Amino acid sequence: MLGSPDEMKREDAVSSLISSIQNLEVQGQEQLIIRTNQGEQIRLERFEKSAPSAVTQNIFN
């Protein structure tokens, strides 16, 4: 690991989480639930942003 102390701390936290994953579960295509062998639980929720509406015009009208 190389980088600033803050980056190294974040990398260590992610590494620790990945190495302690005990169970991954998907609920309704909306949530990913991660359970660790230390009894911690993390819920990641899907966020969808609506596509912007088109802003094109027909120049031939």
mmCIF file of the N, C-alpha and C atoms, coordinates in Angstrom:
data_MODEL
# 
_entry.id   MODEL 
# 
loop_
_atom_site.group_PDB 
_atom_site.id 
_atom_site.type_symbol 
_atom_site.label_atom_id 
_atom_site.label_alt_id 
_atom_site.label_comp_id 
_atom_site.label_asym_id 
_atom_site.label_entity_id 
_atom_site.label_seq_id 
_atom_site.pdbx_PDB_ins_code 
_atom_site.Cartn_x 
_atom_site.Cartn_y 
_atom_site.Cartn_z 
_atom_site.occupancy 
_atom_site.B_iso_or_equiv 
_atom_site.pdbx_formal_charge 
_atom_site.auth_seq_id 
_atom_site.auth_comp_id 
_atom_site.auth_asym_id 
_atom_site.auth_atom_id 
_atom_site.pdbx_PDB_model_num 
ATOM 1   N N  . MET A 1 1  ? 0.834   -1.175  0.000   1.00 0.00 ? 1  MET A N  1 
ATOM 2   C CA . MET A 1 1  ? 0.000   0.000   0.000   1.00 0.00 ? 1  MET A CA 1 
ATOM 3   C C  . MET A 1 1  ? 0.882   1.242   0.000   1.00 0.00 ? 1  MET A C  1 
ATOM 4   N N  . LEU A 1 2  ? 0.603   2.109   -0.940  1.00 0.00 ? 2  LEU A N  1 
ATOM 5   C CA . LEU A 1 2  ? 1.314   3.367   -1.014  1.00 0.00 ? 2  LEU A CA 1 
ATOM 6   C C  . LEU A 1 2  ? 0.311   4.498   -1.088  1.00 0.00 ? 2  LEU A C  1 
ATOM 7   N N  . GLY A 1 3  ? 0.688   5.636   -0.586  1.00 0.00 ? 3  GLY A N  1 
ATOM 8   C CA . GLY A 1 3  ? -0.190  6.800   -0.634  1.00 0.00 ? 3  GLY A CA 1 
ATOM 9   C C  . GLY A 1 3  ? -0.168  7.534   0.686   1.00 0.00 ? 3  GLY A C  1 
ATOM 10  N N  . SER A 1 4  ? -1.072  8.494   0.788   1.00 0.00 ? 4  SER A N  1 
ATOM 11  C CA . SER A 1 4  ? -1.155  9.286   2.016   1.00 0.00 ? 4  SER A CA 1 
ATOM 12  C C  . SER A 1 4  ? -1.698  8.416   3.149   1.00 0.00 ? 4  SER A C  1 
ATOM 13  N N  . PRO A 1 5  ? -1.484  8.830   4.391   1.00 0.00 ? 5  PRO A N  1 
ATOM 14  C CA . PRO A 1 5  ? -2.018  8.048   5.517   1.00 0.00 ? 5  PRO A CA 1 
ATOM 15  C C  . PRO A 1 5  ? -3.531  7.853   5.433   1.00 0.00 ? 5  PRO A C  1 
ATOM 16  N N  . ASP A 1 6  ? -4.250  8.885   4.948   1.00 0.00 ? 6  ASP A N  1 
ATOM 17  C CA . ASP A 1 6  ? -5.706  8.772   4.825   1.00 0.00 ? 6  ASP A CA 1 
ATOM 18  C C  . ASP A 1 6  ? -6.088  7.729   3.769   1.00 0.00 ? 6  ASP A C  1 
ATOM 19  N N  . GLU A 1 7  ? -5.391  7.743   2.630   1.00 0.00 ? 7  GLU A N  1 
ATOM 20  C CA . GLU A 1 7  ? -5.660  6.753   1.581   1.00 0.00 ? 7  GLU A CA 1 
ATOM 21  C C  . GLU A 1 7  ? -5.334  5.347   2.067   1.00 0.00 ? 7  GLU A C  1 
ATOM 22  N N  . MET A 1 8  ? -4.229  5.211   2.795   1.00 0.00 ? 8  MET A N  1 
ATOM 23  C CA . MET A 1 8  ? -3.835  3.902   3.308   1.00 0.00 ? 8  MET A CA 1 
ATOM 24  C C  . MET A 1 8  ? -4.854  3.386   4.317   1.00 0.00 ? 8  MET A C  1 
ATOM 25  N N  . LYS A 1 9  ? -5.397  4.289   5.131   1.00 0.00 ? 9  LYS A N  1 
ATOM 26  C CA . LYS A 1 9  ? -6.410  3.903   6.120   1.00 0.00 ? 9  LYS A CA 1 
ATOM 27  C C  . LYS A 1 9  ? -7.666  3.395   5.417   1.00 0.00 ? 9  LYS A C  1 
ATOM 28  N N  . ARG A 1 10 ? -8.094  4.100   4.354   1.00 0.00 ? 10 ARG A N  1 
ATOM 29  C CA . ARG A 1 10 ? -9.277  3.670   3.596   1.00 0.00 ? 10 ARG A CA 1 
ATOM 30  C C  . ARG A 1 10 ? -9.033  2.330   2.911   1.00 0.00 ? 10 ARG A C  1 
ATOM 31  N N  . GLU A 1 11 ? -7.855  2.175   2.325   1.00 0.00 ? 11 GLU A N  1 
ATOM 32  C CA . GLU A 1 11 ? -7.525  0.921   1.650   1.00 0.00 ? 11 GLU A CA 1 
ATOM 33  C C  . GLU A 1 11 ? -7.507  -0.234  2.647   1.00 0.00 ? 11 GLU A C  1 
ATOM 34  N N  . ASP A 1 12 ? -6.983  0.003   3.830   1.00 0.00 ? 12 ASP A N  1 
ATOM 35  C CA . ASP A 1 12 ? -6.949  -1.024  4.867   1.00 0.00 ? 12 ASP A CA 1 
ATOM 36  C C  . ASP A 1 12 ? -8.364  -1.401  5.306   1.00 0.00 ? 12 ASP A C  1 
ATOM 37  N N  . ALA A 1 13 ? -9.254  -0.405  5.420   1.00 0.00 ? 13 ALA A N  1 
ATOM 38  C CA . ALA A 1 13 ? -10.645 -0.682  5.818   1.00 0.00 ? 13 ALA A CA 1 
ATOM 39  C C  . ALA A 1 13 ? -11.349 -1.534  4.771   1.00 0.00 ? 13 ALA A C  1 
ATOM 40  N N  . VAL A 1 14 ? -11.154 -1.217  3.496   1.00 0.00 ? 14 VAL A N  1 
ATOM 41  C CA . VAL A 1 14 ? -11.778 -1.996  2.420   1.00 0.00 ? 14 VAL A CA 1 
ATOM 42  C C  . VAL A 1 14 ? -11.190 -3.399  2.383   1.00 0.00 ? 14 VAL A C  1 
ATOM 43  N N  . SER A 1 15 ? -9.886  -3.509  2.529   1.00 0.00 ? 15 SER A N  1 
ATOM 44  C CA . SER A 1 15 ? -9.230  -4.817  2.542   1.00 0.00 ? 15 SER A CA 1 
ATOM 45  C C  . SER A 1 15 ? -9.739  -5.675  3.689   1.00 0.00 ? 15 SER A C  1 
ATOM 46  N N  . SER A 1 16 ? -9.885  -5.078  4.863   1.00 0.00 ? 16 SER A N  1 
ATOM 47  C CA . SER A 1 16 ? -10.391 -5.799  6.026   1.00 0.00 ? 16 SER A CA 1 
ATOM 48  C C  . SER A 1 16 ? -11.822 -6.265  5.798   1.00 0.00 ? 16 SER A C  1 
ATOM 49  N N  . LEU A 1 17 ? -12.652 -5.394  5.223   1.00 0.00 ? 17 LEU A N  1 
ATOM 50  C CA . LEU A 1 17 ? -14.040 -5.760  4.930   1.00 0.00 ? 17 LEU A CA 1 
ATOM 51  C C  . LEU A 1 17 ? -14.098 -6.937  3.962   1.00 0.00 ? 17 LEU A C  1 
ATOM 52  N N  . ILE A 1 18 ? -13.347 -6.852  2.875   1.00 0.00 ? 18 ILE A N  1 
ATOM 53  C CA . ILE A 1 18 ? -13.377 -7.910  1.862   1.00 0.00 ? 18 ILE A CA 1 
ATOM 54  C C  . ILE A 1 18 ? -12.913 -9.235  2.440   1.00 0.00 ? 18 ILE A C  1 
ATOM 55  N N  . SER A 1 19 ? -11.874 -9.212  3.264   1.00 0.00 ? 19 SER A N  1 
ATOM 56  C CA . SER A 1 19 ? -11.355 -10.468 3.808   1.00 0.00 ? 19 SER A CA 1 
ATOM 57  C C  . SER A 1 19 ? -12.263 -11.068 4.872   1.00 0.00 ? 19 SER A C  1 
ATOM 58  N N  . SER A 1 20 ? -13.185 -10.267 5.430   1.00 0.00 ? 20 SER A N  1 
ATOM 59  C CA . SER A 1 20 ? -14.049 -10.797 6.489   1.00 0.00 ? 20 SER A CA 1 
ATOM 60  C C  . SER A 1 20 ? -15.481 -11.069 6.023   1.00 0.00 ? 20 SER A C  1 
ATOM 61  N N  . ILE A 1 21 ? -15.742 -10.962 4.712   1.00 0.00 ? 21 ILE A N  1 
ATOM 62  C CA . ILE A 1 21 ? -17.095 -11.219 4.205   1.00 0.00 ? 21 ILE A CA 1 
ATOM 63  C C  . ILE A 1 21 ? -17.466 -12.676 4.453   1.00 0.00 ? 21 ILE A C  1 
ATOM 64  N N  . GLN A 1 22 ? -18.611 -12.857 5.053   1.00 0.00 ? 22 GLN A N  1 
ATOM 65  C CA . GLN A 1 22 ? -19.111 -14.197 5.336   1.00 0.00 ? 22 GLN A CA 1 
ATOM 66  C C  . GLN A 1 22 ? -20.292 -14.533 4.432   1.00 0.00 ? 22 GLN A C  1 
ATOM 67  N N  . ASN A 1 23 ? -21.108 -13.520 4.096   1.00 0.00 ? 23 ASN A N  1 
ATOM 68  C CA . ASN A 1 23 ? -22.327 -13.771 3.345   1.00 0.00 ? 23 ASN A CA 1 
ATOM 69  C C  . ASN A 1 23 ? -22.668 -12.547 2.507   1.00 0.00 ? 23 ASN A C  1 
ATOM 70  N N  . LEU A 1 24 ? -23.056 -12.783 1.245   1.00 0.00 ? 24 LEU A N  1 
ATOM 71  C CA . LEU A 1 24 ? -23.579 -11.736 0.372   1.00 0.00 ? 24 LEU A CA 1 
ATOM 72  C C  . LEU A 1 24 ? -24.995 -12.120 0.001   1.00 0.00 ? 24 LEU A C  1 
ATOM 73  N N  . GLU A 1 25 ? -25.907 -11.171 0.078   1.00 0.00 ? 25 GLU A N  1 
ATOM 74  C CA . GLU A 1 25 ? -27.311 -11.461 -0.221  1.00 0.00 ? 25 GLU A CA 1 
ATOM 75  C C  . GLU A 1 25 ? -27.894 -10.293 -1.012  1.00 0.00 ? 25 GLU A C  1 
ATOM 76  N N  . VAL A 1 26 ? -28.672 -10.606 -2.044  1.00 0.00 ? 26 VAL A N  1 
ATOM 77  C CA . VAL A 1 26 ? -29.357 -9.581  -2.825  1.00 0.00 ? 26 VAL A CA 1 
ATOM 78  C C  . VAL A 1 26 ? -30.832 -9.651  -2.484  1.00 0.00 ? 26 VAL A C  1 
ATOM 79  N N  . GLN A 1 27 ? -31.421 -8.496  -2.163  1.00 0.00 ? 27 GLN A N  1 
ATOM 80  C CA . GLN A 1 27 ? -32.848 -8.455  -1.849  1.00 0.00 ? 27 GLN A CA 1 
ATOM 81  C C  . GLN A 1 27 ? -33.567 -7.627  -2.907  1.00 0.00 ? 27 GLN A C  1 
ATOM 82  N N  . GLY A 1 28 ? -34.408 -8.298  -3.693  1.00 0.00 ? 28 GLY A N  1 
ATOM 83  C CA . GLY A 1 28 ? -35.272 -7.612  -4.640  1.00 0.00 ? 28 GLY A CA 1 
ATOM 84  C C  . GLY A 1 28 ? -34.566 -6.752  -5.668  1.00 0.00 ? 28 GLY A C  1 
ATOM 85  N N  . GLN A 1 29 ? -33.373 -7.086  -6.060  1.00 0.00 ? 29 GLN A N  1 
ATOM 86  C CA . GLN A 1 29 ? -32.601 -6.310  -7.031  1.00 0.00 ? 29 GLN A CA 1 
ATOM 87  C C  . GLN A 1 29 ? -32.385 -4.861  -6.591  1.00 0.00 ? 29 GLN A C  1 
ATOM 88  N N  . GLU A 1 30 ? -32.655 -4.564  -5.345  1.00 0.00 ? 30 GLU A N  1 
ATOM 89  C CA . GLU A 1 30 ? -32.530 -3.195  -4.846  1.00 0.00 ? 30 GLU A CA 1 
ATOM 90  C C  . GLU A 1 30 ? -31.434 -3.044  -3.797  1.00 0.00 ? 30 GLU A C  1 
ATOM 91  N N  . GLN A 1 31 ? -31.140 -4.101  -3.058  1.00 0.00 ? 31 GLN A N  1 
ATOM 92  C CA . GLN A 1 31 ? -30.167 -4.008  -1.973  1.00 0.00 ? 31 GLN A CA 1 
ATOM 93  C C  . GLN A 1 31 ? -29.169 -5.157  -2.046  1.00 0.00 ? 31 GLN A C  1 
ATOM 94  N N  . LEU A 1 32 ? -27.927 -4.841  -1.720  1.00 0.00 ? 32 LEU A N  1 
ATOM 95  C CA . LEU A 1 32 ? -26.897 -5.852  -1.515  1.00 0.00 ? 32 LEU A CA 1 
ATOM 96  C C  . LEU A 1 32 ? -26.559 -5.801  -0.035  1.00 0.00 ? 32 LEU A C  1 
ATOM 97  N N  . ILE A 1 33 ? -26.709 -6.929  0.636   1.00 0.00 ? 33 ILE A N  1 
ATOM 98  C CA . ILE A 1 33 ? -26.429 -7.000  2.069   1.00 0.00 ? 33 ILE A CA 1 
ATOM 99  C C  . ILE A 1 33 ? -25.157 -7.819  2.262   1.00 0.00 ? 33 ILE A C  1 
ATOM 100 N N  . ILE A 1 34 ? -24.188 -7.221  2.935   1.00 0.00 ? 34 ILE A N  1 
ATOM 101 C CA . ILE A 1 34 ? -22.912 -7.870  3.216   1.00 0.00 ? 34 ILE A CA 1 
ATOM 102 C C  . ILE A 1 34 ? -22.855 -8.136  4.710   1.00 0.00 ? 34 ILE A C  1 
ATOM 103 N N  . ARG A 1 35 ? -22.603 -9.388  5.075   1.00 0.00 ? 35 ARG A N  1 
ATOM 104 C CA . ARG A 1 35 ? -22.432 -9.737  6.491   1.00 0.00 ? 35 ARG A CA 1 
ATOM 105 C C  . ARG A 1 35 ? -21.005 -10.235 6.686   1.00 0.00 ? 35 ARG A C  1 
ATOM 106 N N  . THR A 1 36 ? -20.379 -9.768  7.770   1.00 0.00 ? 36 THR A N  1 
ATOM 107 C CA . THR A 1 36 ? -19.004 -10.169 8.045   1.00 0.00 ? 36 THR A CA 1 
ATOM 108 C C  . THR A 1 36 ? -18.967 -11.219 9.144   1.00 0.00 ? 36 THR A C  1 
ATOM 109 N N  . ASN A 1 37 ? -17.801 -11.841 9.289   1.00 0.00 ? 37 ASN A N  1 
ATOM 110 C CA . ASN A 1 37 ? -17.658 -12.851 10.332  1.00 0.00 ? 37 ASN A CA 1 
ATOM 111 C C  . ASN A 1 37 ? -17.520 -12.225 11.723  1.00 0.00 ? 37 ASN A C  1 
ATOM 112 N N  . GLN A 1 38 ? -17.508 -10.887 11.816  1.00 0.00 ? 38 GLN A N  1 
ATOM 113 C CA . GLN A 1 38 ? -17.525 -10.212 13.120  1.00 0.00 ? 38 GLN A CA 1 
ATOM 114 C C  . GLN A 1 38 ? -18.934 -9.759  13.491  1.00 0.00 ? 38 GLN A C  1 
ATOM 115 N N  . GLY A 1 39 ? -19.931 -10.160 12.699  1.00 0.00 ? 39 GLY A N  1 
ATOM 116 C CA . GLY A 1 39 ? -21.317 -9.818  12.995  1.00 0.00 ? 39 GLY A CA 1 
ATOM 117 C C  . GLY A 1 39 ? -21.763 -8.465  12.464  1.00 0.00 ? 39 GLY A C  1 
ATOM 118 N N  . GLU A 1 40 ? -20.918 -7.792  11.697  1.00 0.00 ? 40 GLU A N  1 
ATOM 119 C CA . GLU A 1 40 ? -21.300 -6.507  11.121  1.00 0.00 ? 40 GLU A CA 1 
ATOM 120 C C  . GLU A 1 40 ? -22.147 -6.727  9.879   1.00 0.00 ? 40 GLU A C  1 
ATOM 121 N N  . GLN A 1 41 ? -22.996 -5.760  9.570   1.00 0.00 ? 41 GLN A N  1 
ATOM 122 C CA . GLN A 1 41 ? -23.846 -5.851  8.390   1.00 0.00 ? 41 GLN A CA 1 
ATOM 123 C C  . GLN A 1 41 ? -23.803 -4.516  7.658   1.00 0.00 ? 41 GLN A C  1 
ATOM 124 N N  . ILE A 1 42 ? -23.645 -4.584  6.344   1.00 0.00 ? 42 ILE A N  1 
ATOM 125 C CA . ILE A 1 42 ? -23.607 -3.389  5.511   1.00 0.00 ? 42 ILE A CA 1 
ATOM 126 C C  . ILE A 1 42 ? -24.658 -3.558  4.429   1.00 0.00 ? 42 ILE A C  1 
ATOM 127 N N  . ARG A 1 43 ? -25.491 -2.529  4.240   1.00 0.00 ? 43 ARG A N  1 
ATOM 128 C CA . ARG A 1 43 ? -26.522 -2.561  3.193   1.00 0.00 ? 43 ARG A CA 1 
ATOM 129 C C  . ARG A 1 43 ? -26.182 -1.504  2.148   1.00 0.00 ? 43 ARG A C  1 
ATOM 130 N N  . LEU A 1 44 ? -26.068 -1.960  0.909   1.00 0.00 ? 44 LEU A N  1 
ATOM 131 C CA . LEU A 1 44 ? -25.845 -1.047  -0.205  1.00 0.00 ? 44 LEU A CA 1 
ATOM 132 C C  . LEU A 1 44 ? -27.125 -1.016  -1.021  1.00 0.00 ? 44 LEU A C  1 
ATOM 133 N N  . GLU A 1 45 ? -27.667 0.181   -1.252  1.00 0.00 ? 45 GLU A N  1 
ATOM 134 C CA . GLU A 1 45 ? -28.911 0.310   -1.995  1.00 0.00 ? 45 GLU A CA 1 
ATOM 135 C C  . GLU A 1 45 ? -28.635 0.866   -3.382  1.00 0.00 ? 45 GLU A C  1 
ATOM 136 N N  . ARG A 1 46 ? -29.360 0.332   -4.359  1.00 0.00 ? 46 ARG A N  1 
ATOM 137 C CA . ARG A 1 46 ? -29.228 0.796   -5.731  1.00 0.00 ? 46 ARG A CA 1 
ATOM 138 C C  . ARG A 1 46 ? -29.866 2.175   -5.851  1.00 0.00 ? 46 ARG A C  1 
ATOM 139 N N  . PHE A 1 47 ? -29.157 3.054   -6.497  1.00 0.00 ? 47 PHE A N  1 
ATOM 140 C CA . PHE A 1 47 ? -29.654 4.400   -6.745  1.00 0.00 ? 47 PHE A CA 1 
ATOM 141 C C  . PHE A 1 47 ? -29.734 4.584   -8.245  1.00 0.00 ? 47 PHE A C  1 
ATOM 142 N N  . GLU A 1 48 ? -30.899 4.930   -8.736  1.00 0.00 ? 48 GLU A N  1 
ATOM 143 C CA . GLU A 1 48 ? -31.065 5.152   -10.167 1.00 0.00 ? 48 GLU A CA 1 
ATOM 144 C C  . GLU A 1 48 ? -31.460 6.594   -10.404 1.00 0.00 ? 48 GLU A C  1 
ATOM 145 N N  . LYS A 1 49 ? -30.753 7.204   -11.290 1.00 0.00 ? 49 LYS A N  1 
ATOM 146 C CA . LYS A 1 49 ? -31.055 8.577   -11.655 1.00 0.00 ? 49 LYS A CA 1 
ATOM 147 C C  . LYS A 1 49 ? -31.751 8.547   -13.009 1.00 0.00 ? 49 LYS A C  1 
ATOM 148 N N  . SER A 1 50 ? -32.848 9.253   -13.133 1.00 0.00 ? 50 SER A N  1 
ATOM 149 C CA . SER A 1 50 ? -33.585 9.286   -14.392 1.00 0.00 ? 50 SER A CA 1 
ATOM 150 C C  . SER A 1 50 ? -32.738 9.930   -15.481 1.00 0.00 ? 50 SER A C  1 
ATOM 151 N N  . ALA A 1 51 ? -32.877 9.397   -16.689 1.00 0.00 ? 51 ALA A N  1 
ATOM 152 C CA . ALA A 1 51 ? -32.153 9.963   -17.826 1.00 0.00 ? 51 ALA A CA 1 
ATOM 153 C C  . ALA A 1 51 ? -32.748 11.325  -18.171 1.00 0.00 ? 51 ALA A C  1 
ATOM 154 N N  . PRO A 1 52 ? -31.910 12.260  -18.562 1.00 0.00 ? 52 PRO A N  1 
ATOM 155 C CA . PRO A 1 52 ? -32.440 13.574  -18.934 1.00 0.00 ? 52 PRO A CA 1 
ATOM 156 C C  . PRO A 1 52 ? -33.255 13.477  -20.221 1.00 0.00 ? 52 PRO A C  1 
ATOM 157 N N  . SER A 1 53 ? -34.225 14.364  -20.370 1.00 0.00 ? 53 SER A N  1 
ATOM 158 C CA . SER A 1 53 ? -35.028 14.353  -21.593 1.00 0.00 ? 53 SER A CA 1 
ATOM 159 C C  . SER A 1 53 ? -34.211 14.954  -22.736 1.00 0.00 ? 53 SER A C  1 
ATOM 160 N N  . ALA A 1 54 ? -34.559 14.551  -23.945 1.00 0.00 ? 54 ALA A N  1 
ATOM 161 C CA . ALA A 1 54 ? -33.832 15.007  -25.130 1.00 0.00 ? 54 ALA A CA 1 
ATOM 162 C C  . ALA A 1 54 ? -34.014 16.511  -25.321 1.00 0.00 ? 54 ALA A C  1 
ATOM 163 N N  . VAL A 1 55 ? -32.996 17.157  -25.825 1.00 0.00 ? 55 VAL A N  1 
ATOM 164 C CA . VAL A 1 55 ? -33.061 18.596  -26.062 1.00 0.00 ? 55 VAL A CA 1 
ATOM 165 C C  . VAL A 1 55 ? -32.814 18.920  -27.537 1.00 0.00 ? 55 VAL A C  1 
ATOM 166 N N  . THR A 1 56 ? -33.040 17.953  -28.403 1.00 0.00 ? 56 THR A N  1 
ATOM 167 C CA . THR A 1 56 ? -32.826 18.182  -29.833 1.00 0.00 ? 56 THR A CA 1 
ATOM 168 C C  . THR A 1 56 ? -34.071 18.789  -30.464 1.00 0.00 ? 56 THR A C  1 
ATOM 169 N N  . GLN A 1 57 ? -33.885 19.505  -31.547 1.00 0.00 ? 57 GLN A N  1 
ATOM 170 C CA . GLN A 1 57 ? -34.986 20.103  -32.285 1.00 0.00 ? 57 GLN A CA 1 
ATOM 171 C C  . GLN A 1 57 ? -34.862 19.711  -33.749 1.00 0.00 ? 57 GLN A C  1 
ATOM 172 N N  . ASN A 1 58 ? -36.005 19.583  -34.414 1.00 0.00 ? 58 ASN A N  1 
ATOM 173 C CA . ASN A 1 58 ? -36.013 19.318  -35.846 1.00 0.00 ? 58 ASN A CA 1 
ATOM 174 C C  . ASN A 1 58 ? -35.865 20.658  -36.558 1.00 0.00 ? 58 ASN A C  1 
ATOM 175 N N  . ILE A 1 59 ? -34.733 20.882  -37.192 1.00 0.00 ? 59 ILE A N  1 
ATOM 176 C CA . ILE A 1 59 ? -34.467 22.172  -37.837 1.00 0.00 ? 59 ILE A CA 1 
ATOM 177 C C  . ILE A 1 59 ? -35.179 22.316  -39.176 1.00 0.00 ? 59 ILE A C  1 
ATOM 178 N N  . PHE A 1 60 ? -35.823 21.252  -39.665 1.00 0.00 ? 60 PHE A N  1 
ATOM 179 C CA . PHE A 1 60 ? -36.486 21.297  -40.961 1.00 0.00 ? 60 PHE A CA 1 
ATOM 180 C C  . PHE A 1 60 ? -37.962 21.658  -40.855 1.00 0.00 ? 60 PHE A C  1 
ATOM 181 N N  . ASN A 1 61 ? -38.473 21.930  -39.703 1.00 0.00 ? 61 ASN A N  1 
ATOM 182 C CA . ASN A 1 61 ? -39.886 22.324  -39.545 1.00 0.00 ? 61 ASN A CA 1 
ATOM 183 C C  . ASN A 1 61 ? -40.026 23.812  -39.484 1.00 0.00 ? 61 ASN A C  1 
# 
